[in-house]
């Protein structure tokens, strides 16, 4: 009797490419942006070890010193080390930028998902509020909030400033989340979930929100850049962080304008820090979008 | 090398005298329009209810005063409407002879009745009228026995009567018009000054023209003046661009540098002390600021002498002084001042002592909020500097800068730990200068909330002593006591820097930006 020997296959299943490796290969610019962000994160976390001086320490003997060995980025009119202030300033920028983008996008995503899922009057009501909020320029809306709420510091971070920056992000994220939700709601698995008697809460939290994570992540990275810029703008206008706290926008404002001719480093380096941070987050956000969006992939 | 504030004062005064001498050597010319800028706008036109230079600079040329400060020889008081005066031997009666033939701009005659009505409005304002300095003149009773005589009788002895009467805010209004409407000065200009009112375009300009009926037929020299209301940042470009020739409040050292760099040959500079300082107000109703050792320690951490030179290069903060302006006749001499907490020249020892005092007071790791206005110059540098100095004795401070209205509300309510507050008035008189150092019972601006009536008693005592030497003794005792108790402590006094076109003559810088702005002596060398 002929027997057929069962030979186990030696051919391995095709290996699924590692997601991180795939991102690195397909989005080198995104990786470049990510490395810059990483550099800022390292600066923020390791500021006491990286900075040579206390960021608020006045040294009149060194006032308006040009960049050199003792002060890599020079000093300001109080003799404060510009490099140290930029390193510590990354804490303010990242804390305010990331927290406000995260809060704004999360609230916007929940609102947008609810709007798209429920439709009808709820959708109309939410979208009209969103329309009103979008009709204000982002900086104006933030200025109004800061002016009305004033300052409220928790652990050294101005929570009202974060609220002011997060607020204009909410309607933008809500629009994106709503459109994503509308396409998801039309899918059969949502009908199945409804037929199974799942609650609205469960459907939104378990089925809709996980499916809009990709646009959410993209928006968060994009809005971090915007939030950093907005924080810098508000600080520049005297509505954000208060002296002597190191903050990039603040370093560009006030007396810096009086000294830009004699001490250009006072505005040059904070300007570069802001530009580079915004550039890095935008680069990373764009790459993330390209990588996560199947339409763009094809 | 650091120079003492006194020597700097001498240099500044010398520079001023040289300027005065040079101007005096020339023969004044008639004609021309003086264009200058003012960096704020008056909320209304009523002198009696105002405290701002934004009112004085546009409005002073329209009004006469009873007497005024001499710009050339401040604090000398010189005649304006009063051509002469006598003081009774007991110094309880001041009799003024009013000039004859003085007219208001509408042609109506000005008599002693107008002076009386104006002072009555200041002392006993009718309902709806705001009189800011009502309490200051509360001891005066005014009468007008004949059209050319005004008599001020004192209910109690009062020092500095002539200086008080020379206030640039004591505009003389028409008695007849006040009778019709006591609030007319809020919206209407009708004075007897050297310039009549032409127009006010809100947010833009203010114009005045020579009043041909002015009592001094030789004055003014100018045909008129035009004010441009601009933001502070627009002053330097405005002067350099030729839009206007001056700004009379004061510029900071950077702006002076920018102006001189670009137009040195066309400009003249005046520099000197300013009757303004920034001080720290400790809220004594909150712990640990109710403890004198804590207040003293916080004052002792601040290196005033060391900071003075450097801060004066980047801001208008400059002179080290106590409650009275450094260099003023009644201020504490430097030798006395350095013995007081916070004024030692040995900052290292001072800080070591401060740390020990904080530890002894149980406030070793002290943390608090410093409330400040969100005005860049000079409030922000004062806040930044103080916080840095406190960090050096281990005290961590959060800087809270608010818009002026919010700041004032908080300070008035006593909702602060430590605040940066200004001290300023139109003159050096201690009765004006000590107002913020008193208890709230005596002064609404006694923001520190202390209840120490010894300062009040000394204050009342000094204002009743007419003899200058005797009064100086009491004032110095009061100053020593106030700085030792440290309810409020000055950080630094301001420097006044004026950069104006060289063609402007007859304008002299006084330590107050409220004074010598009637423009009667100003002329243009063109």
HADDOCK unambig.tbl for C-alpha pairs under 7 A between the chains (distance, minus, plus):
assign (segid A and resid 56 and name CA) (segid B and resid 388 and name CA) 6.66 0.50 0.50
assign (segid A and resid 57 and name CA) (segid B and resid 388 and name CA) 6.14 0.50 0.50
assign (segid A and resid 58 and name CA) (segid B and resid 388 and name CA) 6.47 0.50 0.50
assign (segid A and resid 60 and name CA) (segid B and resid 310 and name CA) 6.18 0.50 0.50
assign (segid A and resid 77 and name CA) (segid B and resid 314 and name CA) 6.80 0.50 0.50
assign (segid A and resid 242 and name CA) (segid B and resid 399 and name CA) 6.61 0.50 0.50
assign (segid A and resid 242 and name CA) (segid B and resid 400 and name CA) 6.95 0.50 0.50
assign (segid A and resid 242 and name CA) (segid B and resid 401 and name CA) 6.73 0.50 0.50
assign (segid A and resid 243 and name CA) (segid B and resid 384 and name CA) 6.57 0.50 0.50
assign (segid A and resid 243 and name CA) (segid B and resid 399 and name CA) 6.86 0.50 0.50
assign (segid A and resid 244 and name CA) (segid B and resid 384 and name CA) 5.65 0.50 0.50
assign (segid A and resid 254 and name CA) (segid B and resid 376 and name CA) 6.73 0.50 0.50
assign (segid A and resid 258 and name CA) (segid B and resid 254 and name CA) 6.29 0.50 0.50
